[in-house]
Amino acid sequence: MQVAYESDQTAAPAPATARRAGGRNGVDLCAAIPGLRSVLKWRPLQFWLSWVNLVFFAAFMAAGLFGSPVGSHNIMIVFVWILWWFLLITLLVPFLSRIWCTMCPLPSFGEWLQRLRFIGVWVGNGPAKQRTRFFGLSRAWPKALQNIWLQNVGFLGLAVFSALLVTRPIVSTAVLGGMIVLALGLSLVYRQRAFCMYLCPVSGFLGLYSMTATVAIRVKDRELCRGHKEKECLLGCAKGYGCPWFQYVGTMERNNYCGMCLECFKTCPYDNVTLYLRPFCSETTLKGVDEAFKAFIMVALALVYSITLLGPWGVVKDWANASESGNWAGFAIYAGSVVGLCLVLFPSLHLGAAALGRRLAAVHAVKLKAVFVGFAYAWVPLGLLAWVAFSVPLVMVNGAYILLVLSDPMGRGWDLLGTATVQWHPIFPEWIPLVQVPLLLVGLFLALSRSLRVSQRLFGELSAAVPAVIPIWGLATVVTAVFMVFFVG
């Protein structure tokens, strides 16, 4: 039975003595840019962003199924694993947080079916006190799996088989199509965006690196949220759905699990939600071993790809690309080495540095687990900048393929834009080291400075915080030097 819920009552003015959060969070962009709030509150915005993205995605899927099997001549490979990845890791995440989640096509079918709406809101009694209804079982995600361990495993699994994924269009099509089917199926069983929150392998690294982003969705006045009992941003109303990501914006401090769906802009009766511009790497708190391991995995994989693609060892390339070399015994060694580096060796080195730092600080009240998790943040900025440095050659060396597949997206001999005959040549290859070295140095600087901030939070006085962080500084410097060797020789 559908129950109407009235959300259009006149909102009471904010108390004059309410505490404001703008100075802490940065510059209020909705106040600084006329019309921005109206755009973010426009109900069809996410639908149209997702729909346009879905049209391109369908074209890529068709190219993967029916186009050329040669990766460099298929728009699925060139646009997804070269251009999209480059834009994502160098621009979207560092500057716009999880904006990709706003328009990602993978969960769209599931969400539309779950809501039985493309744009509008289905008002009525829903699960977990939701004031909006959903089609499906709407079960709660298992409590034991309410973390990002499955995302870690999924991302690592894709990384191990990345040689297949980024060279065989049909494999990319199968993987991405499978993710759509999985997201659709889960939306009919579990509440809201369970797939995005707990399973999507892309979501895991987006959440980790969104901590560095220069924008963040936050409330302006926390006291106003505390005194407001209806909690439309969490439970929904006639103007919008409760947060599909299970986040309460009234107390949110981190970007990690905010999918920027913008529902909270639409549901808040006080317009208390806004978009802030802030300094790079403003967030420095990891909150679990699962998040720490995501940081280890991302840094270790950047190193793996540097060794595999940039190193002088052809045998490693053969092991990684066993589908062509046929050396499956070598692939087993490669896969075992990647998993061991990500899940055993690198975490062990970090654990040793954390334990030594705790011993040097001589503050035994601080638990080793807190030091282990806290100092793992050092690998967030360093890992992100290492990935950016690694991704630069993807476009500078392979940029000509982008022009080629624009004219011949299926690899069938077309020349739609007159660029299909453009000869491959790297774009200013001599500039690549000049870009990579500063990026790595900035990543190291941020790792050192932010880890000191974490150490002060853990140990208090500088007399304890500085000795505690020195081993992590040393390890980060060594890792940066290793990256330098593979990037610039």
C-alpha positions in Angstrom: 0.0 0.0 0.0 1.5 3.3 -1.1 1.7 5.9 1.6 2.2 9.6 0.6 4.9 11.5 2.4 4.8 15.3 2.5 8.2 16.9 2.2 7.2 20.3 0.9 6.5 21.9 4.2 8.2 25.3 4.8 11.6 24.8 6.2 12.4 26.6 9.4 15.3 29.1 9.2 18.6 28.0 10.5 19.4 29.1 14.1 21.5 32.3 14.2 23.9 30.6 16.6 24.4 27.5 14.5 28.0 26.5 13.9 29.0 26.8 10.3 31.4 24.4 8.6 32.5 26.4 5.6 35.8 27.6 6.9 36.8 24.0 7.9 35.7 22.4 4.6 36.9 25.0 2.2 35.3 27.4 -0.3 31.5 26.9 -0.8 31.2 26.5 -4.6 27.4 26.7 -4.6 27.7 30.2 -3.0 30.6 31.2 -5.2 29.1 30.0 -8.6 25.7 31.4 -9.5 23.3 28.7 -10.6 25.5 25.7 -9.5 23.1 24.7 -6.8 20.2 24.7 -9.2 22.1 22.4 -11.6 23.0 20.0 -8.8 19.4 19.9 -7.6 18.0 19.3 -11.1 16.3 15.9 -10.8 17.1 14.6 -14.3 20.8 15.5 -14.1 22.1 12.0 -13.1 19.8 10.2 -15.5 21.0 12.2 -18.5 24.7 11.9 -17.6 24.2 8.1 -17.2 22.2 7.8 -20.3 24.7 9.6 -22.5 27.5 7.5 -21.0 25.4 4.4 -21.6 25.1 5.2 -25.3 28.9 5.4 -25.6 29.3 2.3 -23.5 26.9 0.3 -25.8 28.9 1.4 -28.8 32.1 0.2 -27.1 30.5 -3.1 -26.2 29.4 -3.6 -29.9 32.9 -2.9 -31.0 34.2 -5.4 -28.5 31.8 -8.1 -29.9 31.9 -7.4 -33.6 35.0 -5.2 -34.2 38.6 -6.0 -34.8 40.2 -8.4 -32.3 43.4 -6.3 -32.5 43.3 -4.1 -29.4 45.0 -1.0 -30.9 42.4 -1.0 -33.7 39.3 -1.3 -31.5 37.6 1.6 -29.7 36.8 -0.6 -26.7 40.5 -1.0 -25.8 41.8 2.4 -26.9 39.0 4.5 -25.4 38.4 2.5 -22.2 41.9 1.4 -21.2 43.9 4.3 -22.6 41.8 7.4 -22.8 39.2 6.7 -20.0 41.8 5.4 -17.6 44.1 8.4 -18.2 41.3 10.9 -17.7 40.1 9.1 -14.6 43.3 8.8 -12.8 44.8 12.2 -13.8 41.8 14.5 -13.8 38.5 13.1 -12.6 39.5 11.6 -9.3 42.1 14.1 -8.1 40.0 17.1 -8.9 36.4 15.9 -8.9 36.4 13.0 -6.5 33.9 10.3 -7.4 32.3 12.2 -10.2 32.6 9.1 -12.4 30.1 7.3 -10.0 27.6 10.1 -10.9 27.5 9.0 -14.5 28.7 5.4 -14.4 26.6 3.2 -16.7 27.3 -0.1 -14.9 24.7 0.2 -12.1 22.1 2.2 -14.1 19.9 -0.7 -15.3 19.8 -2.1 -11.8 19.0 1.2 -10.2 16.2 2.0 -12.7 14.6 -1.4 -12.2 14.9 -1.1 -8.5 13.2 2.2 -8.4 10.8 1.5 -11.3 11.6 5.0 -12.4 14.1 6.7 -14.7 13.9 10.1 -13.1 10.9 10.4 -10.7 10.6 9.3 -7.1 8.4 6.4 -6.1 7.0 7.6 -2.7 5.8 5.1 -0.1 6.9 2.8 2.7 10.3 1.3 1.9 12.8 -0.9 3.7 14.8 0.3 6.7 12.4 3.2 7.4 12.9 4.5 3.8 10.1 6.9 2.7 10.6 5.8 -0.9 9.7 2.4 -2.3 11.9 -0.1 -4.2 11.2 -3.1 -6.4 12.9 -6.3 -5.2 13.7 -8.0 -2.0 15.6 -5.0 -0.5 17.6 -7.2 1.9 20.5 -5.8 3.9 24.0 -6.6 2.7 25.6 -9.2 5.1 27.2 -7.4 8.0 30.4 -9.5 7.7 30.9 -8.2 4.2 30.3 -4.5 4.9 33.9 -3.6 4.0 36.0 -3.4 0.8 37.7 -6.7 1.0 35.7 -8.1 -2.0 36.6 -5.0 -4.0 40.2 -5.5 -3.1 40.1 -9.2 -4.3 38.2 -8.2 -7.4 40.6 -5.5 -8.4 43.6 -7.7 -7.8 42.1 -10.5 -9.8 41.5 -8.2 -12.8 45.0 -6.8 -12.4 46.5 -10.3 -12.6 44.7 -10.9 -15.9 45.2 -7.4 -17.1 47.2 -8.4 -20.2 44.1 -10.2 -21.5 41.8 -7.4 -20.4 43.6 -4.6 -22.1 44.5 -6.3 -25.3 41.5 -8.5 -26.1 38.3 -6.5 -26.9 36.1 -9.6 -26.4 37.5 -10.1 -22.9 36.9 -6.5 -21.9 33.3 -6.8 -23.2 32.7 -10.0 -21.3 34.1 -8.5 -18.0 32.2 -5.2 -18.3 29.0 -6.9 -19.4 29.3 -9.3 -16.5 29.6 -6.4 -14.1 26.3 -4.9 -15.5 24.5 -8.3 -15.1 25.9 -8.6 -11.5 24.9 -5.1 -10.6 21.4 -5.8 -12.0 21.0 -9.0 -10.1 22.2 -7.6 -6.8 19.8 -4.6 -7.1 16.9 -7.0 -7.1 18.1 -8.7 -3.9 19.9 -6.1 -1.8 19.1 -2.5 -0.9 20.2 0.4 -3.0 23.7 0.4 -4.5 25.1 -2.6 -2.7 27.2 -3.5 -5.8 28.8 -0.1 -6.0 29.4 0.0 -2.2 30.8 -3.5 -1.6 31.7 -5.3 -4.9 32.6 -3.0 -7.8 36.4 -3.3 -8.2 36.6 0.2 -9.7 34.7 1.7 -6.8 37.4 0.6 -4.4 40.3 2.6 -5.8 37.9 5.5 -6.6 37.0 5.6 -2.9 40.6 5.5 -1.8 41.9 8.2 -4.1 38.9 10.4 -3.7 40.4 11.3 -0.3 42.9 13.4 -2.2 40.2 15.2 -4.3 39.9 19.0 -4.3 36.1 18.9 -4.0 33.8 17.3 -1.4 30.1 17.2 -0.7 29.5 18.2 3.0 26.9 20.0 5.0 27.3 23.7 5.8 25.9 23.5 9.4 26.1 20.3 11.4 24.0 21.7 14.2 21.1 22.2 11.9 21.3 18.5 10.8 21.6 17.4 14.4 18.4 19.2 15.3 16.5 18.1 12.2 14.6 14.8 12.9 13.2 14.0 9.5 16.7 13.1 7.9 15.4 13.2 4.4 18.9 12.9 3.0 19.1 9.5 4.6 15.5 8.3 4.4 14.3 10.0 1.3 11.2 12.2 0.5 9.0 13.2 -2.4 11.9 15.2 -3.9 14.5 12.4 -3.9 15.8 9.1 -2.6 17.6 8.5 0.6 21.4 8.1 0.0 21.9 5.1 -2.3 25.3 4.7 -0.7 24.0 4.4 2.9 25.8 7.6 3.9 24.5 10.3 6.3 25.9 13.6 4.9 25.2 15.3 8.3 28.2 13.6 9.9 30.2 12.7 6.8 33.9 13.5 7.0 35.5 11.6 4.1 34.9 11.2 0.4 35.5 7.4 0.4 31.9 6.2 0.2 30.1 9.2 -1.2 29.1 8.3 -4.8 28.1 11.9 -5.6 24.6 10.8 -6.7 23.5 14.3 -5.6 20.3 13.0 -4.0 21.1 14.9 -0.7 21.1 18.2 -2.6 17.5 17.4 -3.7 16.1 16.1 -0.4 17.6 18.6 2.1 14.7 21.1 2.9 17.2 23.6 4.2 19.7 23.6 1.2 22.3 22.7 3.9 24.3 20.4 1.6 26.9 22.0 -0.6 30.0 21.4 -2.7 33.3 22.6 -1.3 36.6 23.4 -3.0 39.5 22.5 -0.7 43.3 21.8 -0.8 44.6 18.6 -2.4 45.0 15.7 0.0 42.9 17.2 2.7 41.7 13.9 4.2 44.3 11.8 5.9 42.3 9.2 7.8 42.0 5.5 6.9 39.5 3.6 9.0 40.3 -0.1 8.6 42.7 -2.8 7.6 40.7 -3.3 4.4 41.3 0.3 3.4 45.0 0.0 4.3 45.3 -3.0 2.0 43.7 -1.2 -0.8 46.5 1.4 -0.5 49.1 -1.4 -0.5 47.5 -3.1 -3.5 47.4 0.1 -5.6 51.0 1.0 -5.0 52.2 -2.5 -5.5 50.3 -2.9 -8.8 51.7 0.4 -10.1 55.1 -1.1 -9.4 54.1 -4.4 -11.1 53.0 -2.7 -14.2 56.1 -0.5 -14.3 58.3 -3.7 -14.1 56.2 -5.6 -16.7 55.7 -2.8 -19.3 58.7 -0.6 -18.7 61.4 -3.0 -17.4 64.0 -4.7 -19.6 62.9 -8.3 -18.8 61.0 -9.8 -21.8 60.4 -13.0 -19.9 58.2 -11.1 -17.5 56.1 -9.8 -20.4 55.8 -13.3 -21.7 54.6 -14.6 -18.3 52.0 -11.8 -18.0 50.7 -12.4 -21.5 50.5 -16.1 -21.5 47.5 -16.2 -23.8 49.9 -15.2 -26.6 53.1 -16.8 -25.4 51.5 -20.0 -24.2 53.7 -20.1 -21.1 51.1 -20.8 -18.5 53.7 -22.1 -16.0 55.3 -18.7 -16.3 51.9 -17.1 -15.8 51.4 -19.0 -12.6 54.7 -17.7 -11.3 53.7 -14.2 -12.4 50.3 -14.4 -10.8 51.7 -15.8 -7.6 54.4 -13.1 -7.5 51.8 -10.3 -8.0 49.5 -11.6 -5.3 52.5 -12.1 -2.9 53.8 -8.6 -3.5 50.4 -7.0 -2.9 49.1 -9.1 0.0 52.3 -10.3 1.8 55.6 -8.6 0.9 54.5 -4.9 0.7 52.2 -5.1 3.8 54.9 -6.9 5.7 57.4 -4.1 4.9 54.9 -1.5 6.0 54.1 -3.5 9.2 57.8 -3.6 10.0 58.2 0.2 9.5 55.1 0.8 11.6 56.3 -1.4 14.4 59.7 0.2 14.4 58.2 3.7 14.4 56.0 2.8 17.3 59.0 1.5 19.2 61.0 4.7 18.4 58.1 6.8 19.6 58.0 4.9 22.9 54.3 5.6 23.4 53.0 2.1 24.1 49.4 3.3 24.7 49.1 3.6 20.9 48.2 0.2 19.5 50.2 -1.3 16.6 47.0 -1.7 14.6 46.3 2.0 14.8 49.8 2.8 13.6 49.6 0.2 10.8 46.3 1.6 9.5 47.1 5.2 10.1 50.5 5.3 8.4 49.0 3.4 5.4 47.7 6.8 4.3 51.3 7.6 3.1 50.7 5.3 0.2 47.6 7.1 -0.9 49.1 10.3 -2.4 52.3 8.4 -3.4 50.3 5.7 -5.1 48.0 8.2 -6.9 50.9 10.2 -8.3 52.8 7.0 -9.3 49.7 5.9 -11.2 49.5 9.3 -12.9 53.2 9.1 -13.8 52.7 5.6 -15.2 49.6 6.7 -17.2 51.3 9.7 -18.9 53.0 7.5 -21.5 49.7 5.7 -22.2 48.5 8.8 -24.0 51.8 10.3 -25.1 52.9 7.0 -26.7 49.5 5.7 -27.8 47.7 8.9 -28.6 47.8 8.3 -32.3 45.6 5.3 -31.8 42.8 7.5 -30.4 42.6 9.4 -33.7 42.7 6.1 -35.7 39.8 4.5 -33.8 37.7 7.6 -34.0 37.6 7.2 -37.7 37.5 3.4 -37.6 36.0 2.3 -34.3 35.3 -1.3 -35.4 38.7 -1.8 -37.1 36.8 -2.6 -40.3 38.7 -0.2 -42.7 36.3 2.8 -42.2 37.6 6.3 -42.4 34.7 8.4 -40.9 36.7 11.4 -39.9 39.7 11.1 -42.2 42.1 10.1 -39.5 42.2 6.3 -40.0 45.4 6.5 -41.9 47.3 8.5 -39.3 50.6 6.8 -38.8 51.5 5.8 -35.3 54.1 7.9 -33.6 54.7 8.8 -30.0 53.9 12.3 -28.9 56.9 14.1 -27.6 58.4 11.0 -26.0 61.4 13.0 -24.7 59.1 15.0 -22.5 57.8 11.9 -20.6 60.6 11.8 -18.0 60.2 15.5 -17.5 56.6 14.9 -16.5 57.1 11.7 -14.5 59.9 12.9 -12.2 58.1 15.9 -10.8 54.9 13.9 -10.3 56.8 11.3 -8.3 58.5 13.9 -6.2 55.2 15.6 -5.4 53.8 12.2 -4.4 56.8 11.6 -2.1 56.4 15.1 -0.6 52.8 14.6 0.1 53.4 11.1 1.5 56.0 12.5 3.9 54.1 15.6 5.0 50.7 13.9 5.4 52.2 10.9 7.3 53.7 13.4 9.8 50.2 14.8 10.2 48.9 11.3 10.9 51.8 10.7 13.3 50.9 13.8 15.3 47.3 12.7 15.5 48.4 9.3 16.8 51.3 10.3 19.1 50.7 13.9 20.0 53.9 15.8 20.6 56.5 16.2 17.8 59.1 14.6 20.1 57.2 11.3 19.6 55.6 11.9 16.3 58.8 12.5 14.3 60.7 9.4 15.4 57.6 7.3 14.8 57.2 8.4 11.2 60.9 8.1 10.2 60.8 4.4 9.1 57.7 5.1 6.9 59.6 8.1 5.4 62.5 5.8 4.6 60.3 3.1 3.0 58.4 5.7 1.0 61.7 7.2 -0.3 63.0 3.8 -1.3 59.8 2.9 -3.1 59.9 6.3 -4.9 63.5 5.6 -6.0 62.4 2.2 -7.4 59.7 3.9 -9.4 62.3 6.4 -10.7 64.5 3.6 -12.0 61.7 2.1 -14.1 60.3 5.4 -15.3 63.4 7.3 -16.2 66.1 4.6 -16.1 
